[in-house]
Amino acid sequence: MTLGELIDQREQLRDQKRALTGELKGVDAQLYANEEALLEALDAAGLEHAKIDGVSVSVSEQTMPSVTDWDSLYDFIKQNDAFYMLQRRVSTGPYREMLQMEQDVPGVEPYVQRKVNMRSA
């Protein structure tokens, strides 16, 4: 393929992805609304599990964290050596800043990710 054909193909694929993403967002919203309605119906019936026409649904609950004071959380993690509570991911922006300041970050090796950026005229 020529460069022009590759660019045209990419533009078509991006347009196709945008359309599918829009459809997916609509389906996700419907699924969310359906889940809320199902939870309400199960709660109203006093049920945690139901089976109708071979399809079963059940309610599960998980306690999730919602941080209200990051400084307190970080203090707790440090004092209790509880770093396992954090996800293992380095924030890209601050890491790049440290590289620009020529500061070494032990245990991290930079790599260059290459991508094609495209804007329609």
N, C-alpha and C positions, 0 to 999 in steps of 0.2 A: 504494500500500500504506500501511496505517496504521503508526504507530510500533510498536505491539504485533506486527503481522505481520512487520515487518522484523526485530525482535528474535527472534521465533520462528524465522524463516528462518535468521538467523545462527546460532542455537543448533543447528539441524539440520545446517547446513553444517559447523560445528565438529565435531559428533559424527561426521559422515561423514568428515571429514579425519582425525580421530583413528583411526578404524577403518582407513582406507587407509594411514596412516602406520605402524600396527602391522603390517599386511600387508607393506608395503614393507620394514620392518626385518627381517622374517622372510625375505623373498626376498634381501635384501642379505646376510644371514648365510649363506644357502645358496650364494649366488654366491661369497662369500669362501672358504667351505669347499671348493667345487668348484675354485676357482682354486688353492688350496693343494694339493689332490689332483692336479690337472693338472700343476703344477710338479714335484711329487714323481715322478709317472709319467714325465714327459718327462726329468727328470734321471736316473732309474733306467735309462731306455732310451738315455741319452746323446744325446738329441735336443734341438734348439732350435726345431724346426718339424715339424708333422705335419699330414697332410690325410687325412681319413676321410669318405667319403660326401659329398664336395663341400664339406665344412667344414674350414677350415684354422685352426690355432692356431700361434702363435709366441711365443717368450719374448723380452721386451724388458727391458732393465735401464736404470735411471736412477739416477745418484748424487744423493742428496737430502741437504740439510743437517740436522744435528741439533745445535743450539747447546748447548754444555756450559759456556760462560763468556761471558755477555753483555757484561761489561765489556771483556774482551779483544777481542771482535768489534767493539764500538763504537769502541774505540781504533784497531783496524785500519782500519775504514771511514773514520774521521776522518783518520787519518794518510795514507791512500792516496786520499783524495777519492773513495771508492767507495760513495757514497750510492745508486747504482743497484742495490746489492745488497738494499736494503730495499724492501718493498712501499709503494706510495704510498697511504697511508690514515692519517688522523688518528684517534687514539684518542679516542672520544667523551667518556669520563669526565673525563680531565684537561682537555680543551678546555672542557667545561662549567664546571669549577672555575675556569679562567682567566677565563672570562666573568663568573662570579660575583665574582671579585676585581677586575673591571673592568679587566683587563689586555688590551691589544690584541694580536691574533695576526696579524701581517702575512701576506697571501696567502690568508687564510681568511675566508669570508663565512658568517655563520650563517644558517640557514633553519629554519623551524619545520615539523616533520613531525607531522601530525595523524593519530591512529589511534583506533579505538574499542576500548576494553577491556571485557571481558565476563566475568562469573563466574556460574556456575549456583548457584542457592540450595540 
